[in-house]
Every structure is written in structure tokens, then in C-alpha cells.
Amino acid sequence: GDCTGHGEPGAFMSLVSISTLNRIERENHLTDHTVILKQFDANLRAQLGRSDEDNRDGLDFGLCYLNPNEQQLRFVGAKMSLFHMNKKEVTEISGARKSIGYDTARKRPFRDEIEIPYSSGDTFLMASDGVIDQMGSETRMCYGKQRLEKFLTEHKEDSSQQICDDLITTLSAYRGNNAVLDDVTVFCFRPN
């Protein structure tokens, strides 16, 4: 997930979020990931102890469950997408347009989890919005989703580690001397 804040406030939100999610899993043993997301949202709001109007803390979050026996992945996201790369194409599976904990989008629903069949050699990637928000030194434009999708298309057959390493290098070169605008988190994996 991608939590509110940097430094100590961001670390605090990460600790509270991980603790909340672990408690939900330990106490409920839920298998419906949309229900997990809804409980995570409600519990995090309660734990922060703020009224809906005052709550400006939360996180963007993606949750994957891998079933290798059926070669199927289940995904649900809160303002976080999952990119599925196979030999033919790169597909974005969008998360809900609602974050965990924030008041600004509380009336928006979470989407139901999505089941994604995959084949051997397919790769999945989740990234924080810091990836697409990096400002280019020459273009004065954000890296954006189109550039990310083009990058993934060009690297879809690389190893997951190589994709992460090359993406970080590409973002650094694109940004040039500009300051890092947001945390950049990339999680890439290839199921066996």
C-alpha cells in the first residue's frame, strides 16, 4: 500500500495499517477480498479516531491472492491498479476509485474482486502513484500511465526483478535533476 505522508507520519500510517490488516485476517479468516477491503477501511477510520469530515489519512492499496493450482489470481484494489503482462499484451486491471480511510471518497463503493487467469511466464506489477507522478526534467510533464504501459510492453518478457530495476532507472533518468515528488513503490512478480 501507499500511505499518507512521508517520514514519521508515513511510517506511523504504515504501522497502523499493517496492524489493522493483520488483525482483520487473524480474527475473521475471510476469503472474500472485497469484504476484507471494506473492513480494512472501516477499522482504519475507527482506529484513527477522527470524524469523516476531518480524516485526511489513509492509503492506496492492492490485495492479490494467488492460486497456483488453478493458475488464477484474485485482485481487489483501492486506488491501485494491477498490470498483467503476458506474451501478447499488457492489461491494466483498475482498482476502485476509492482509497482506504480517506473521507473524500467514502461514498464510492469498492469493486468486487476480479479473478484473472494466467499462464506460465505471465508477470504482474503493482506500483504506487509515485511512479506516474514523477515530473520529467525535459518534458515538465508527469511520467504518466501511457509511458508506464509503453515501458511494460517493452519489458514484458524480462524477469520481474529486471522490470523493477529498469523501471527505477528509467524514472530516475526521466526525472533528471527534478526532486522526487512522491514515494515510488513497485511490486512485480511472476507466478511459477
C-alpha positions in Angstrom: 0.0 0.0 0.0 0.9 3.7 -0.4 0.2 5.5 2.9 -0.4 9.2 3.5 2.6 11.2 4.5 6.4 11.0 4.4 8.9 10.3 7.1 7.4 9.7 10.6 3.8 10.3 9.7 4.0 7.9 6.7 5.8 5.3 8.9 3.1 5.7 11.6 0.3 5.2 9.0 2.1 2.1 7.6 2.3 0.6 11.1 -1.3 1.3 11.9 -2.4 -0.1 8.5 -0.4 -3.3 8.8 -1.6 -3.9 12.3 -5.2 -3.3 11.3 -5.0 -5.6 8.3 -3.3 -8.4 10.3 -6.0 -8.2 13.0 -8.7 -8.5 10.4 -7.1 -11.5 8.9 -6.3 -13.2 12.2 -9.8 -12.6 13.7 -12.0 -13.2 10.7 -10.3 -15.7 8.3 -12.1 -14.0 5.3 -11.8 -15.3 1.8 -13.8 -12.5 0.0 -11.2 -9.8 -0.6 -13.8 -7.1 -1.2 -15.1 -7.7 2.3 -11.5 -7.5 3.6 -11.1 -4.1 1.9 -14.4 -2.8 3.4 -13.4 -4.0 6.9 -10.0 -2.5 6.5 -11.5 0.8 5.5 -14.0 0.9 8.4 -11.4 -0.4 11.0 -8.7 2.1 9.9 -11.2 5.0 10.2 -12.2 3.9 13.6 -8.6 3.3 14.7 -7.6 6.8 13.6 -10.4 8.2 15.8 -11.4 11.0 13.5 -14.7 12.1 12.2 -15.3 11.5 8.5 -15.0 15.3 7.8 -11.6 15.5 9.5 -10.0 12.4 8.2 -7.2 13.1 5.7 -5.2 10.0 6.3 -5.3 6.7 4.6 -3.7 4.6 1.8 -4.0 3.3 -1.7 -3.9 -0.4 -1.5 -3.9 -3.6 -3.6 -4.5 -7.1 -2.5 -3.7 -10.2 -4.5 -4.4 -13.9 -3.8 -2.6 -16.4 -5.9 -4.0 -19.9 -6.6 -1.2 -21.6 -8.5 -3.1 -24.9 -8.7 -5.8 -23.2 -10.8 -3.4 -20.7 -12.3 -5.7 -17.9 -11.1 -5.0 -14.7 -9.3 -7.7 -12.7 -7.4 -7.2 -9.0 -7.1 -9.0 -6.1 -5.4 -7.6 -2.6 -5.3 -8.3 0.7 -3.6 -7.0 3.4 -6.0 -4.3 1.0 -7.0 -4.2 -1.0 -10.3 -2.6 -4.3 -11.2 -0.9 -4.7 -14.5 -0.9 -8.1 -16.1 1.8 -8.8 -18.7 1.7 -11.8 -21.0 3.4 -12.6 -24.3 0.7 -10.7 -26.3 -0.2 -7.6 -24.3 -0.2 -5.6 -21.1 -3.6 -5.2 -19.4 -4.4 -2.8 -16.6 -6.9 -4.1 -14.0 -8.1 -1.0 -12.3 -8.8 -0.8 -8.6 -11.7 1.1 -7.2 -11.6 4.9 -7.3 -11.6 4.9 -3.5 -8.8 4.8 -1.1 -8.7 3.2 2.4 -9.5 5.6 5.2 -9.9 8.9 3.4 -13.1 10.8 3.9 -13.2 12.4 0.4 -14.4 9.2 -1.4 -16.3 7.4 1.3 -19.5 7.1 -0.6 -17.8 5.4 -3.6 -18.1 1.6 -3.5 -15.2 -0.8 -3.6 -15.2 -3.0 -6.7 -15.7 -6.7 -6.4 -12.6 -8.8 -6.6 -11.5 -9.8 -10.1 -10.4 -13.3 -11.0 -7.6 -13.3 -13.5 -6.4 -16.5 -15.2 -2.7 -16.5 -16.1 -0.3 -18.7 -17.9 3.3 -19.7 -17.2 5.6 -16.8 -17.9 3.0 -14.1 -17.2 4.1 -11.2 -14.9 2.1 -8.9 -12.6 3.0 -5.5 -11.4 1.5 -3.1 -8.8 3.0 0.4 -8.3 2.2 3.4 -6.1 1.0 6.6 -7.8 4.5 8.0 -7.2 5.6 6.1 -10.4 3.2 8.0 -12.7 3.5 11.3 -10.8 7.3 11.8 -11.3 8.0 15.1 -13.2 10.2 14.9 -16.3 13.2 17.3 -16.4 12.8 17.9 -20.2 9.1 17.5 -20.7 7.9 19.2 -17.5 5.1 16.5 -17.6 4.4 13.6 -15.3 5.7 10.2 -16.3 2.0 9.1 -16.6 0.2 5.9 -17.3 0.9 5.9 -21.0 4.6 5.9 -20.5 4.3 3.2 -17.9 2.3 1.0 -20.2 4.7 1.5 -23.0 7.6 0.6 -20.7 5.9 -2.5 -19.5 5.1 -3.5 -23.1 8.8 -3.2 -24.0 9.9 -5.2 -20.9 7.1 -7.7 -20.5 9.4 -10.7 -21.2 12.1 -9.6 -18.8 12.3 -11.1 -15.3 10.3 -9.4 -12.6 13.5 -8.2 -10.9 14.8 -6.7 -14.1 11.5 -4.9 -14.7 11.7 -3.3 -11.3 15.3 -2.3 -11.6 14.8 -0.9 -15.2 11.7 1.0 -14.2 13.5 2.7 -11.3 16.4 3.5 -13.6 14.0 4.8 -16.3 12.2 7.0 -13.7 15.4 8.4 -12.4 16.6 9.3 -16.0 13.1 10.8 -16.8 13.1 12.9 -13.6 16.7 14.2 -14.2 17.6 16.8 -11.6 13.9 17.3 -10.5 13.1 16.4 -6.9 11.3 13.2 -6.2 7.6 14.2 -5.9 6.3 11.1 -4.2 7.4 7.8 -2.8 7.9 5.2 -5.5 7.0 1.6 -4.7 7.0 -1.1 -7.3 6.0 -4.7 -6.6 6.4 -7.1 -9.5 6.1 -10.9 -9.5 5.9 -13.9 -11.9 4.0 -16.9 -10.6 5.6 -20.3 -11.2 
